[in-house]
């Protein structure tokens, strides 16, 4: 198959300056129609809704649920609304720097027509692959983007595709990660991310089990296709 369009999935909450910076950088670097932005906004976040109404991108509005812990659920809501055949899992603290970056990533994606890839760009903490870029085809086979049992979805996707040797570096694409952990705002503090930083063996045992199950699903889907 041929991959033609990237859907950037962006959950956001009460970060208007970051949101406007992201939108400006996207407009400056994507002159073609080979990428789109899909946003997920909490129902009580009226400021973000008002900001995004000034643009033509799809906005999914829903309950806050459990906030940061609900990112897997938010991703599924955005997945349902997306039109692309490649997903980039984004955030409101990303800034696009490379003009025509979608064409470059799609060119690499099309080297792997089986859809098994996770593209990694130049960014802060890039070894974690924070802007995981994966195919809709693989996501459909997995049944999800992020496993809801896990907290760190980027590490999960990295390890799933690393099992196939398919974490592919695309160093000539730069997408900055202006990580709010360096300058935490109220939204970051309310997310209680610290409660997930108990990286004990029990968590990583669960992580390994989830990765193993995902790899088995993709392998089974490949066998069925043949």
N, C-alpha and C positions, 0 to 999 in steps of 0.2 A: 504494500500500500504506500501511498504518498502522503506525507504530513504537510499540511498547508497553512495552519493557523494556530497561534498560541493564545490560550486564555490565561491571563494572569489573575489569580485568585487572591483577593486582598480583604481580609477581615480588618475592620477599623473601628475605633471607639474614641471619640472626643479628642482628636488630634488634628485640628484644622490646619495649622501651619505645615505639619508633616504631609498631610493629605494634599494640600495645594502644591507643595514642592514635588511630590510624586507625580501629580497630574501634569505639571509643567515639564518635568523631565521626560515623561512618556511622550507628550506631544512633540517635543523637540527631537526625539530619537526614532520615532516610528512614523515615517512619512507615508507608508503604505497601509494596506488593510490586512496585514498578515499577523496582527495581534490585537487583542481586546483586553479591557479591564472589566473584571467582575468584582463587585464589592458586597460585603456582608456587614450590615449595620444593625445595631440594637434598636429596638422600637423606641426606647426612651432617649436615644441620642439624636435629638432634633437638629442640633447644629451640623452634624455630619450629613444628615439627610438633606438639609438646605444647601450645603456646599455642593453635594453631588448632583442636585437637581439642575445645576447650571451646566451639566455635561450630559453627553448622550449615552454614557456607559450604563450597563445593567446594574441595578442596586437591589439586593435581596434584603428585606427588612424583616426582623423577627425578634423573638424574646431573647433576653440576655442569657438565659439558662444559667450555667455555672461559669460564665465568663471565659477566662483563658482555658479552663479545663474542657470547654465545649468546642475548641478549635476543630477537632475531627468532625463534629456535627456541622459546624459552619462550612467546612470544606465540601461536605456532601451537598449542602444547599446550593453552594456556588457551582459545583459540578453540574447539578441539574439545570442550571440556568446558562451554562457556558455553551458556546458554539464551536470552540476549537477542538482539534484532534490531538493537541498537546497541551498539558497543564503545567504552568509554573506556579508553585505555591509561594505566594508573596506575603508582604506585610506593608503597613503604612510607613515604615521607616526605610523603605528602599528608594534608591535614586538611580535612574537609568542614565548611563554615561556614553554608551557606544551607539552611534547612529546606525540604523539598519540592523540592530541586534537580532530582531526576530528572524530575518532572512539567514543570518549566520547560524543561529541555533537550528533552524529548520533544515538547513543544508546538512548539518551533522546528524540530526535525527534521521534523515532519509538514508543515511548509511546503514541504518539498522531497521529494515522494514518489518521485522518481527515485533517491533515496539518495545523491546527490552532495552531500555537505556534510562539513565538519570544524568542529565547534563549539568555540569558544574562550571560556574563562571568565576571571574576574578572578583573577589569581594572580601569583606572582613570575615574571618573565621571560615574560610572557604573549605577547609578540610571536613567540616560538618555538612557541607552542601546545603546552606540555609535556603537558597532559592531552588529547591528541588524541581527539576523539569522533566516530566515523565509523560508517556503517551496515554491517551484516553483508552487505547486498546489494552494496555497492561492494567490500568486502573479498573476497567470493567472486569478483567479476569480476576483481579484481587477482590473486587466487590467493595473497595473503599480506597480513599487516598491515604488517610492516616488511620492506623489501627486505633480504635477508641480506647483500648486497654492501656495504651502507652501515652506518656506525656511528651516525649521528644519525637515528633513526627519526622523531622528532617533526618535525624540519626537512623530512624527506622527505614526510611526509603533509601538512604545511602547504603545500609547494610544489606537490604534485599537485593539491590541491583549489583552490589559488589560481589555477591555470590555468583553472579554470571560474568564477572569481569567487565561490567557495563556501567561503571561510574566514569563518565567521559568528561575530561577537562576541556573546556573551550576558553583558553586564557585570553583570547583577543576580544572577549565580551566582558565589559565591566559594568556591574550593577552594585553600587555602593550600599552598604548596610550600616546606616547611621543608628547603631544599636542603642535603644533607649536605656539599656542597663547601665550605660556609662553616665547618663544624665537622667536618672529616673524621674518621670513626671507622675502625676496623681494616677493616671490610668495604669501605668506600670506597677505602681505600688499596690493598687487595688487588685491586681491580677494574682497576687500572692504566689509568684513564681518560686519564691524561696522554699515553699513547702514541698516542691518537687525535687529539690536539690539534695535529697538524701539518696545519693546514688549508691545504694547498698546492693549487696549481692542478690537479694530477693527481686529488686527491680530489674537488674540486668539479666537474671535468669528468665524473667517474664519476657523481656525484650528479645532474648535469643529464641525463645519458644515462638513468639509472634513472627519473627523473621523466618524461622524454619518453616512455619506453616505457610507463609506467603510464598516462599521459594517453591514449596511443593505444589501450590496452586498454579503458579506460572509454568512449572514443568509439566503438570497434568494438562494444562490448556494447550501447550505446545504439542504434546502427544496426540491430543484429540484433533488438533488442526491437521496433523499429518496422517 
